[in-house]
Amino acid sequence: MKAAREFYVSSAVALMLAAAVVLPAHALDESLNAAGSGFDYYLLALSWSPTFCASHPADRPECGLRRGFVVHGLWPQYAGGGGPEHCGGADALDQDTIELAKSPMPDERLIRHEWVVHGTCSGLSPHDYFVTLIRAIGRLSIPSEFDGAAPHTMSASQVVAAFTKINPSMTRRSLALRCRGPQLEEVRICLSRDLQPQPCGRDIRSQCRSGPLRISTSH
């Protein structure tokens, strides 16, 4: 069996480390802890790009890259359900921050959307929010079943088991899947505010049919 590989955005991790020159690690940890008090945890949403691109073939920023998982967002959430959105009153995105975010999230329109809708509720600056997103994915390992080498099928429970096996700090309660018919669409991972896997809120549940799910490939 192939060794599990790290998240495809190894370059993003390098960018995060470069960003740490500007924002030291201890300062980033302090900013995470000091982020606005209006939410309880984060939801990291990973979109399976082949499923998205099957219905959005003209989306060149993402689909032209033929990737596996692409970050959809990092969303502040309430333990009791839902999460804050469109909090406003935050700094506008600068081009350097947009370029930083493009490695895990290649579509600039999505970057801008995610900042306005979710990032503004994090209590962080735009730069710190996207560095936090990069830190979150940098800690995640992707199972070898998602290497994109060939299309195959897995059940929802097998997808969850694959993630928890290669990420020992993660439990089944930390993940939820979304599907589009028989195709895997998204893996959602619940993280504490210091980016450790934690149980999801009561409203975060898998939305996939029983039986095999198609894990398609862009190639």
C-alpha positions, 0 to 999 in steps of 0.5 A: 500500500502506498505511503500516505502523503501530506496535503498537496499544498507543501508549497503552502506550508513553505509560504506559511513558514515564510509568513512566520518571519513576519509573524513569529510563531508565539505571536500567531498562537497569541492571535489565535487565542485572542481571536474574537470570542463569538465562536467556539471552533473552526470547520475546515472544508476540503473540496474534492476538486474532481467532483467540483470540476465535473460540473464547473469545467470552465473554472480554470483557476482551480480545474486547470490545476487538476488537483485532488483536495482544494480548500473550500474554507475555514469557518468559525462555528458555534458549538450549538450549531451554525456560525457567524457570517459577514461580520464586517469591519475588517481590513480589506484583502491586499494582493500579498495576502491573496497570493499567499492564499492561492496555494491552498485556495487557487481561485481569487474569487473564492478567496475574497468570498471566504474572507468576507463571509467567514474570515471577518468573523475570526477576529484575525487580520486577513493575513493572520486568517489565511496563515491560520488556514495554511497552518490547519492544512499543514497539520493534516495528512491525506490518505493514499486512497486520495492520490488521484492515480485512478478512479475508485469507490469507497463507502462513507465509513471507509473515507472517514476511517482512512482519515482517522487512521492516518491522523491519529488525533482525529476521531470519527466525530471530528469529520463529516462528508458531503456528497453529490449523488454517488460522488464524494464532494467534500470532507469537513474537519472540525478543529479547536481554535488552536487547530486540534481535531475536536468533535463537530457541533451537533448540526455538522453531519455527513450528507452522503447516501449509503453504498459506494461513493465514486472517488473520481480523478481529474486526470 
